[in-house]
Amino acid sequence: MLDFLKAKGAQTVYKNTLKYTITEANGLYLTYIWVSNPYRQMGVALAGYPTGLAYVSDTMAREIPASTNKAYVAVNASTFVGGGYNERYYEDIPGWYNTTESSYLINRGVVIHNFSEIFDRNNTKNLGLAKDGYLKDYAFSAVNGSLEQSVLAKNIERNRGLITKMNNDGIQNSFTAFATVLSKKGAVSSSTDISARTGLCQVDRNNFILLSSRGCSYNEMGQTFKNLGCYVGYNLDGGGSTSFVYQSNGTQVDYYGDVLGLGLREVADALYFTE
């Protein structure tokens, strides 16, 4: 099931509380990650001031001295909103402009709120690790000006209820995903559209797999995750946002940036794993 870990050229880094193996074939990077305490060791770093956007490598370079534990592997996280949405979001945390497709995010236990609640898409999910160390997703309702006011009010109220549920579930860091590619019932997405992709799946409480690809479909990603033993998998942002950075030998503090050769785009936040 995990034969790719034995592939020629695979890079493995061992730490007391973290192990990761990276393989690459034809522009597809798979990173198998074991952590002893997922609730503490999986985090989300915000791009920060002044624009709310930064390259993942820059975000993580800043995160290393700011964190008690080194971050070793990171990918782009939340779905990106372009076209000027970022200036329409409220700055709940100094130096942070929310530029993701959700009315709310949680970062280090603090709720970041889009005060005008203008943008939620029904197919996006807000993800986070619950207290038990397992990924949970929350489907926020669409919120935009094209809806009837009665529907808008109902959806806003529902979304506020979801953020309360996320808090009650113990979500400390959340990020958004475009789609579920492997459901908890084992269903794989049927979408065959090809694009650069970033994906995340969970095998069990302590084991995760990241996927970074120059070009694959939701179906291919979901089937890959299923074949590798994941019980749930998600497509994060893709296209020009696709970023994968890591420490090559587990000791260097400099990161590889554009390993996919796509040309990097600044993004709102980074999903990372620490020692």
Disulfide bonds with the S-S distance in Angstrom:
Cys201-Cys230 2.02
